[in-house]
Amino acid sequence: MPVSLAPRSRNCSRWVNAATHWSKNCSASPITTRTTRRTRSRTSPPRSRASRLRRWSAARPCKCSACRITSPATSPSRFPTSRKSGRWMAYAQTRRPEKARAAFARTFHLPAGSAAAHVMAGVMMNRLELEDLAEAELKAALQQDPKVPEAHYLLGQIAIFRSRFDEGLALMRDELAINPAHAMALYRIGDIYSHQLKWERAIEALQQSLWINPYFSGPYILLGKAYSRTNQLEAAEDMLRRAIQYDPNNKSAHYLLAQLLQQTGRSDEAKREFAIAERLQGDPVK
């Protein structure tokens, strides 16, 4: 099923129906460009048009208006470049989940029809922002094995992304029933409670997440916000400074700390933190 080639579409990809794409959107055909004319033996048989299209698309990203804007999550530079990765990314982007899953399984040495293969396909499709395909793969994994690790967690992430917080909370609880030491599931539970303004429950879940993994800045930032909302300003400042210690370039941590310092009357320190947040953001902080 071809993906729309409209500009700013996050599913836009140079792998989609290359011949049609170039004929409609690009001024120059890849077949006639200098980039495809490699030094080859005169005795070598001529390559087919399809072969040349595949080689050109793998070597040269499209520069037309339909492909100029790419999402960070779908950019090929976010993945190791290899023939294998190009193959499964092409299958995923062109919405051929069976072929994509088989390619994932070969890459990660998994049985093609196993629950683990479905989970791996769900992981990679979620990274490519193909949430509907990822959700289908993860549900298929749970049908085969209701206790397969990570499936509930990833489905919970998708539910949170779609603002289905109650569903996301239940899925995170299901993941913790399989793996009680899942720090990220606890962090996501704290995030859900923060969205619901249930600060005490958020604090409990976030503290548990940090007991398991104290090196991730996310729980510290949310704890800083939760402590600030419950008027525990000293604890809030401590959490935000720890977040900055682990992630110095996190603009949210600097901005929240600046607000807290301003609230406590420490204007000079607040100005410094606002300036750092502004520099990291790239735009003036309002």
N, C-alpha and C positions, 0 to 999 in steps of 0.2 A: 504494500500500500504506500504510494509515494507521499512524501511529506511536503507541505506547502513551501514554496520557495520565496514567499513574500518577505520583503525587508523587515528586519527586527524580529523575525520569528526565531525563537530559541531552538527550534528543531531544524532550522536551515542548515544544510550540510553539503559539502562538495561531493559526498558519496551518493547523493540522491539523484538517480536517473541522469547521469552525467551528460549524455549526448543531448537530451532534451533541454537540460539546464543551460548548457553552453549555447545552444542554438537560439534560445529565447532571451538570455540575459547578458551574454558576453559578446563584445564586438569582434574578438579574434577567436578563431577555432583553435583548440589545442593541437589539432592534427597538423596545422600549418605553422605553428610557432617554432621559433628556433630552439626552445627548451627541449623538444622531443627529438631533435636531430643529434643523436649520439654517434660517436665513432664506432662503427660496427664493421665486421668482416663482410666483404662483398659477397662471400659465398653463403652468408647466413640467410635463411628464408625470411621473406618480409613478414612483419608482425601484422596481425589482424587489427582492424579499427578498434574493436573492443579491447584488445590487449593494450594498444597504445593509449586509449582513454584511461584504463586502470592505472598504467604506469605513470601517466601524466598527473592524474588526480592525486596519487600517493606522493608525488614529488613536489607538486606546486599547489598551494592553496589558491582557491578561486579569489579573484579581486573584484568581482562585480558587486553591484549595490546590494544584491540579495544575500551575499555571503560576507560583506564587509564587517558587519556587526555580529560578533559571536559572544555567546554567554561564557563566562569563565569556566563554568562546570562542564560545558560541552567542547571547549577548546581542546584540540589534540595535544597541545603542549602540556596539559595537565596529566597526561598519561605517558608512560614510557613508549617511545616510538619503536615499533617493530612490525613485521609483517603480520604476526599473530594478533597484536592489539588492533591494527588497522582493520583486520577482518571482522573481529567481533564488534568493534565500534560501528562498522558499516552495517552489519546485520541489525544491530540495535537501533541505529538511527533510521533505517528503512523499515523498522517495525516488523522484523521477522524474528519473533522471540524464540522459536524452536531452533533455528540455525544459530542464533546468538548464544542460547544456552549450551548447545553442543560445543561451540567454540570456547566458551568459558570453561566447560568441563575438561576439554583437552588441555587448555592452558594451565589449569590448576590441578590436573590429574585426578578428576572426580568421575564417578560413573554418571553418564549423561542423563539418566532418568532418575537420579537419586534426589532425596530431599536437600542434601547439601548443594547439589548443582543448582536447584531452584533458588536456594538462598543466595548463592554466589551471583546468579543472574540478577536477582533482586537488588543486591548490593550495587552492582555495576550500573544497572539501569537507573537506580535512584541517583547515583552520581551524575549520570547523564541527564537528569531531570525528566526522565520518562516515568513519572510516578504511577501512571495507570498500568504500565507494563510491569513495573517493579511490584506493585500491589498484587497483581495476578500471580506472579512467580512466587511471592512469599506465601500467599494463601494456598497455592498448590503444594508448597513445601510442608505446610502445617497439616494438610490433608494426608500426606504420606507419613509424617512423623510429628505429632502434636508437641513433642518436647525438643524439637530441633533448636539448637541455640541461635540467637540473634533474630529469628523471624518475627517474634512478637515485638521486639525492640524496634526493628525497622518499620514494621507496620504502625507502631506507635508514633514514630517520627513523622511518618506521612500524615497520620491523623492530626498531630499537633500542627503541622504545616498548613493543614486545611481548617484549622481552628476548631476541630472536633475534640475538645479537651477531655470530656468524660470518657470517650472511647480511647483516647491516647493514654489516659491514666490507667484504665483497665488493662490495656495491652502491656504497659510498663510493669504493672503488678504481676501479670502472667510471666513476663521475662524474669522477674526477680524470683518467682516460684521455681524456675529452672536453674537460675544462677543468682543466688542471694548476694554475691559480691560484684554485681554489675554496677560499677560506679556511674556510668553514663545514664543508666536507667533511673537511678536515684536522682541524678542531676536533672533529668527531664521531668521527673515527678515534682521536684522543687520548682522548676520553671512553670509547670502547669498551675501549681498552687499560687505562684506569684501572679500569673495572669488572672487568677480568680480572687486575688487579694486575700488569700488565706495565709497570712504571714507566718503564724506559728507553725503550721504544718509544713510550709515551705522551708523554714529554718531547720526543722528536724530532718527533712529529707536531704537538704544540702549539706548539713553537718555529717550525715552518714556517708554521703558521697566523698567528702574530703577525708574521712577516716580511711577510706579504701584507696583513694588516689589524691594525695595532697598537692600534686604538681600541675593541676589543670586550673586555669584562671577563672573559668566560667562560674563555678559555685561560689568563689570568693566575691565576684561582682554581684551576683544575685543576693548573697548574704548581706553585702554592704547595703544594697537597696532595701532588703527586708528589715535589717536592724535600724536603718534610718526611718522607715515608715512606722516602726514600733518605738521610736524615740530612744533607741539605744545607740547614741551618737558615737561614743567612744569605740564600741565594738564595730560599728559601721566603718569608721575610719581605719581601724586595724585591718578589716577584711579587704577594703579597697586598696590599701597600701600593699598588702600581700599579693593581690591580683596584679598590681603594677610590677611587683618584684618578679613574678613569674612571666609576665607578658608586658614588657615596657611600652610596646607600641599599640596597646589596646586603648583606643580613644574613648570608649564608653567608661572605662575605669577612671581615666583622668577627668572626664567630664563630671561623673558622679561625685568624685572626690572634691572637685572644685565647687560644686553646689553645696556639699556638706561643709567645706571650709567657709564658704560665704555665709552659710546659715549660722555658723558658730562665731562669726565676727572676725575671722582671720582673712582679711581682704587681700593682703599682699600674697599670701600663699595661694589663695583662690585664683588670683590673676595669673600666677605662674602656671597653675594646672589648666586654666582655661586656654592659655596660650599654647600649651602642649597639645591639648585636644584639638585646637584650631589647626595647628600645623599638621597633625596626623590626619585630620579630616580633609584638609585641602581647601576648605571653605570657612568663612567667618562663622564662629559659634554664635548663635542668636541668644 
